[in-house]
Amino acid sequence: MALASYDDLLTSLAGWSNRTDLTAILPDFVALAEARISRDVRVRKQVSQTTLTTVADTQGVTLPTDWLETENVTLVGNPPTNIAVITPELMDVKYPEGIRTGKPAVYCIVGDEMQLGPTPDGVYSITLDYYAKFAALSSDSVNWLLTNHPGIYLAGAMAELSLYLADDQRIALWDQKYRAEVAALMEQDDMALRSGSSMRVRYV
């Protein structure tokens, strides 16, 4: 059957496993697969943009709830300026909160916050480009990944289901399938990013 929705995915899991007694916990396998997907998959379709607003004399700003990984951070202005990433350890040494204030020039990620150095001395707007989680599936819902690459969802969830059943052979098979599907997607995305006309030397 077509994997057109979350409910279709649950039905397929029951069919592929040939089990009718796992209905109540099938959503767990999907949730576990989604957690793995969030760790493994980074494609252009996930890149999102938002604006963060600082508070004077407060070093941290809260990241979006769907944040996975930062792509680029820019201080809004004329002209806009890039904010560079440093380690939390270096932030503690060079820009301890409240000791040095000014226009943010660097950032680090700590928990669910972006910490800025120096500590902002006023209200600044910061553009954050980041990799976002795919929206979690629920009843009758879809997301881009399920629509375009359902094999990743199916293989990931079946690997978790096989682990639950302690079926070592099927764990290996489904895990291999999952890894192959993810690798193919990442390769396809990378090729699309670099596609287009060949670079040529321009003579003047």
Steps between C-alpha positions, in 0.01 A plus 500: 500500500605862453669670795298819469445573870594409853211254517623335180842461660354327806303265276814420301697427818238248604505345154878482460540349848207261447386577854154601618583531870723808485242763410526685831876549477549556127505880559801447729702355213415799281600741777831318548562509125429874494754555777759312294409692187552827688853388585589368154332708230611848392358617166420838349128446548555524876665841491276761660546863595381696800579827674619499860476815714747571778424653837738760643746357753383143432752270334268223381215484249277195470537283193196383298343182636568321169870599489747223417814674375606852416582589140566875520455788745481863388460822696235709324631843401624713216707318402411169668794331671578135556517373858771236539471181704734423791503227764314541830835474679639795306181695559541454876858629483459793260141608555374405848138614529458860604872581513536623142205653317463629148397395150501117473791367294514129591266229621495150643223250562427392857193283554203665331662843491730696277741691720649819361824679559533771601175500700260717294484859628161555338239352271644338188337293227685185398420290193544130568520249212475151642413139432153430640349170602247356263156540652416193707234278348160455660167357393416590140807723471792505260828684467745557216719203589216247512356631174829499309707229672261261678764225499696686767200502733405140430853362537572706810181394674540136395853497642359614834216248479748219424708607799190477718441147371869412552518384138871549437489409132222744422661772712808480278299492178280796588788697644694449176195607301457812714865599463488450124185711467649783707828488306313516168298801616808685625689428177204613291472820702872571468493444125200732463685769695792481256297455182479751216711620213870424508725778618675677214793737474386845396733682261497878496 
